[in-house]
Amino acid sequence: MFSRIWNQTSKTHLRTAQNALLERFTKAPLYPATKVLNSVDSLKPGKDSSLDKKNAKTVVMTHGYGSGLGFYFSNFDDILSIPNVGRVLAVDWLGMGGSDRPNTCFSPVRVPLLFNCNSRFSTSDAVDFFIDRLEMWREYHQLDSFVLIGHSLGGYLSARYAMKYGDRVETLILASPVGFPEPEKFTTANRNGENPAQALQLIDALWRKNATPQSIVRMLGPRGLKTVSSVVKRRFQNRWSESDNDLIASYLYHISVAKASGEYALNSLLMPVMGPNPGVYAREPLINDFDKIKANRVRILFGDNDWLRGNYDAANSAIRENSINGDVVIIPRAGHHLYIDNAPAFHQAVREVI
């Protein structure tokens, strides 16, 4: 209760912000659904998509860490315009966005001014926490076969979903996925005497304490929205009007300060590694299990200015060494949020494999 008052948020605030954002940027009507997971659907409830387009495909989009389905606001209309696409859905992972946020706190972690928790998850438990609920959501919406698009951590989880429930995924598109390469074989405790930059040391220390960006925004209380707005403007270089930026910032703020849940699984899935090639690595890298992918077609995308572009070689090796029908494509003039940074090139890359 105190958190909701301090951060001036609620489920109603969050869903209002989500709907306002999508209504502003999306021409096609989108119908909200909250059963099993929070999602939006281009198909009106009770209508059969096969009536609109013969052999129409269904596309499902999943978001990354700290994000939500609303961040696909630039993509619904263009993906729906692909000739053989009849339906597009975007969904929030369990414990994130507007989906239910079950308690995942196993033991509190002491960090000055922040409330953080160790989760109860092993790595496999954390993966199943997300993908098993996605499968329940698929069953509820009666999706027999679909194209699955996942961004960043959502790309990692989408790949894991395709490994476990692969008979349902016709085409798998991973947009700047985390987690392909093997971790570097050193840590802050084993660096041959080298000292990493203080910033990297701080990141490593906070990560170990399971401190999250969301916990920092919650701590800021009434100042959090202004801070989030500044981050959005800086990251996307003021590409939107002030009023549009406010819609995006409001949505990001409310999904960030909602009850902590899925964010506590991050430390079970990923880890920061210091050294000559510092970065974020999966505790169970995708390259070791990519032979389990059964999708008919796989496409992996990175931006040319993407902080995860270092995953390119491992992603390419995972496709080539397992004789998978797939490729890795670089999206020009794009960073990590390539689906926003260069939406036309992203849409073309998707169109080519659907």
HUSULSUL-V119981 format. One record per residue. N is the residue number from 1. SS is DSSP state (@ for helix, = for strand, . for the rest). PHI is phi as a letter, one per 30 degrees, with the letter a starting at -180 (* if undefined). D_CENTER is the distance of its C-alpha to the mean C-alpha in Angstrom with 1 decimal. Layout:
BEGIN
N	SS	PHI	D_CENTER
N	SS	PHI	D_CENTER
END
This chain:
BEGIN
1	.	*	27.5
2	@	e	28.2
3	@	d	24.5
4	@	d	24.3
5	@	d	27.5
6	@	d	26.7
7	@	c	23.4
8	.	h	24.8
9	.	b	21.9
10	.	a	21.7
11	@	d	19.9
12	@	d	22.1
13	@	e	21.2
14	@	d	17.4
15	@	d	18.1
16	@	d	20.7
17	@	d	18.4
18	@	d	15.8
19	@	d	18.8
20	@	d	20.5
21	@	d	17.6
22	@	d	17.3
23	@	d	21.1
24	@	d	21.6
25	@	c	19.6
26	.	c	19.8
27	.	d	23.2
28	.	d	22.6
29	.	d	22.9
30	.	b	19.8
31	=	c	20.7
32	=	d	18.9
33	=	b	18.9
34	.	b	18.3
35	.	d	19.8
36	.	i	17.9
37	.	b	14.5
38	.	d	14.0
39	=	a	13.7
40	=	b	15.6
41	=	b	17.8
42	.	d	19.9
43	.	c	22.6
44	.	d	25.0
45	.	e	25.5
46	.	i	28.4
47	.	c	28.4
48	.	c	28.3
49	@	d	26.2
50	@	d	28.7
51	@	d	31.3
52	.	d	29.7
53	.	b	29.1
54	.	d	30.7
55	.	h	28.4
56	.	d	25.4
57	=	c	22.0
58	=	c	19.1
59	=	c	15.6
60	=	c	12.5
61	=	c	9.1
62	=	c	5.9
63	.	c	2.9
64	.	c	1.2
65	.	d	4.7
66	.	i	7.2
67	.	c	6.0
68	.	a	7.0
69	@	e	8.5
70	@	d	11.1
71	@	d	9.5
72	@	d	10.5
73	.	e	14.0
74	.	d	15.3
75	.	c	14.6
76	@	e	16.1
77	@	d	19.7
78	@	d	19.7
79	@	d	18.0
80	@	d	20.5
81	.	d	23.2
82	.	d	22.9
83	.	e	26.2
84	.	c	25.2
85	=	c	22.1
86	=	c	23.3
87	=	a	20.3
88	=	b	16.7
89	=	b	14.4
90	=	b	11.0
91	=	b	10.0
92	.	c	8.6
93	.	d	8.2
94	.	e	11.5
95	.	i	12.1
96	.	b	9.5
97	.	h	10.0
98	.	c	13.3
99	.	d	13.4
100	.	e	16.1
101	.	b	15.9
102	.	d	18.3
103	.	d	20.1
104	.	c	18.6
105	=	d	21.0
106	=	c	23.6
107	=	a	25.4
108	=	d	25.3
109	=	c	25.0
110	=	d	27.4
111	=	b	26.0
112	.	e	28.2
113	.	i	27.2
114	=	c	23.9
115	=	c	23.3
116	=	b	21.1
117	=	b	21.1
118	=	d	21.0
119	=	d	19.1
120	.	d	21.2
121	.	c	18.9
122	.	d	19.9
123	@	d	17.3
124	@	d	18.0
125	@	d	18.1
126	@	d	14.6
127	@	d	13.3
128	@	d	15.7
129	@	e	14.7
130	@	d	11.4
131	@	d	12.6
132	@	d	16.1
133	@	d	15.2
134	@	d	13.2
135	@	d	16.5
136	@	d	18.5
137	@	d	16.7
138	@	e	17.5
139	@	d	21.0
140	@	d	21.4
141	.	d	20.6
142	.	h	22.8
143	.	c	20.6
144	.	d	22.8
145	.	a	21.1
146	=	a	18.1
147	=	c	16.0
148	=	c	12.4
149	=	c	9.8
150	=	b	6.5
151	=	c	4.7
152	.	h	5.2
153	@	d	4.9
154	@	d	3.7
155	@	d	6.7
156	@	e	8.6
157	@	d	8.5
158	@	d	9.3
159	@	d	12.0
160	@	d	13.2
161	@	d	13.5
162	@	d	15.4
163	@	d	17.6
164	@	d	18.6
165	.	b	18.7
166	@	d	19.3
167	@	d	22.1
168	@	c	20.0
169	=	c	17.7
170	=	d	19.9
171	=	b	17.8
172	=	c	14.6
173	=	c	12.7
174	=	c	10.3
175	=	c	9.3
176	.	h	9.7
177	.	d	8.8
178	.	d	9.8
179	.	j	12.6
180	.	d	15.3
181	.	d	18.4
182	.	d	20.7
183	.	d	20.7
184	.	d	23.6
185	.	c	26.6
186	.	a	27.2
187	=	b	26.1
188	.	d	27.4
189	.	c	30.3
190	=	b	31.3
191	.	b	31.3
192	.	h	35.0
193	.	i	36.0
194	.	d	33.5
195	.	c	31.9
196	.	d	28.4
197	.	e	27.9
198	@	e	28.0
199	@	d	24.5
200	@	d	23.1
201	@	d	25.3
202	@	d	24.0
203	@	e	20.3
204	@	d	21.5
205	@	d	23.5
206	@	d	21.0
207	@	d	18.4
208	@	d	21.3
209	.	d	21.9
210	.	i	18.3
211	.	d	18.4
212	.	c	15.2
213	@	e	14.7
214	@	d	14.6
215	@	d	18.0
216	@	d	19.4
217	@	d	18.7
218	@	d	20.2
219	@	d	23.2
220	@	d	23.9
221	@	h	24.6
222	@	e	26.1
223	@	d	25.3
224	@	d	21.6
225	@	d	21.1
226	@	d	23.2
227	@	d	21.3
228	@	d	17.9
229	@	d	19.8
230	@	d	21.2
231	@	d	17.9
232	@	d	16.7
233	@	d	20.1
234	@	d	20.2
235	@	d	16.9
236	.	c	17.5
237	.	h	21.3
238	.	h	22.6
239	.	d	21.8
240	.	c	22.0
241	.	d	25.0
242	@	e	25.3
243	@	d	24.9
244	@	d	21.7
245	@	d	20.3
246	@	d	21.4
247	@	d	19.5
248	@	d	16.1
249	@	d	17.1
250	@	d	18.2
251	@	d	15.0
252	@	d	13.0
253	@	d	16.0
254	@	d	16.2
255	@	d	12.7
256	@	d	13.3
257	@	c	16.9
258	.	d	16.5
259	.	e	17.7
260	.	d	16.1
261	.	a	14.8
262	@	d	11.6
263	@	d	11.4
264	@	d	14.6
265	@	d	13.2
266	@	e	11.7
267	@	d	15.3
268	@	d	15.9
269	@	c	13.2
270	=	b	13.6
271	=	b	16.6
272	=	d	17.9
273	=	b	20.9
274	.	c	23.7
275	.	k	26.3
276	.	e	27.0
277	.	b	23.4
278	.	d	21.4
279	=	l	17.7
280	=	c	14.9
281	=	b	15.5
282	=	d	14.6
283	.	d	17.4
284	.	b	17.5
285	.	d	16.9
286	@	d	16.0
287	@	e	19.2
288	@	d	21.3
289	.	b	20.2
290	@	d	19.3
291	@	d	22.7
292	@	d	21.4
293	.	d	19.4
294	.	c	21.6
295	.	e	19.9
296	.	d	22.6
297	=	b	20.7
298	=	b	17.8
299	=	b	16.6
300	=	c	14.5
301	=	b	14.0
302	=	b	14.1
303	=	d	15.4
304	.	d	19.0
305	.	b	18.3
306	.	c	15.0
307	.	d	14.9
308	.	c	13.5
309	@	d	16.2
310	@	d	18.1
311	@	d	16.3
312	@	e	18.2
313	@	d	21.3
314	@	d	19.9
315	@	d	17.7
316	@	d	21.0
317	@	d	23.0
318	@	d	20.9
319	@	d	21.6
320	@	d	25.2
321	@	d	26.4
322	.	c	25.3
323	.	h	26.7
324	.	d	23.6
325	.	d	23.9
326	=	a	21.2
327	=	a	20.8
328	=	b	18.8
329	=	b	18.9
330	=	c	18.7
331	=	d	17.9
332	.	d	20.6
333	.	h	20.5
334	.	b	16.7
335	.	c	14.7
336	.	d	11.1
337	.	d	10.1
338	@	d	12.4
339	@	d	11.8
340	@	c	13.3
341	@	e	15.6
342	.	b	17.4
343	@	e	16.5
344	@	e	19.8
345	@	d	19.3
346	@	d	15.8
347	@	d	17.5
348	@	d	20.4
349	@	d	18.5
350	@	d	17.0
351	@	e	20.5
352	.	d	22.2
353	.	c	20.8
354	.	c	20.8
END
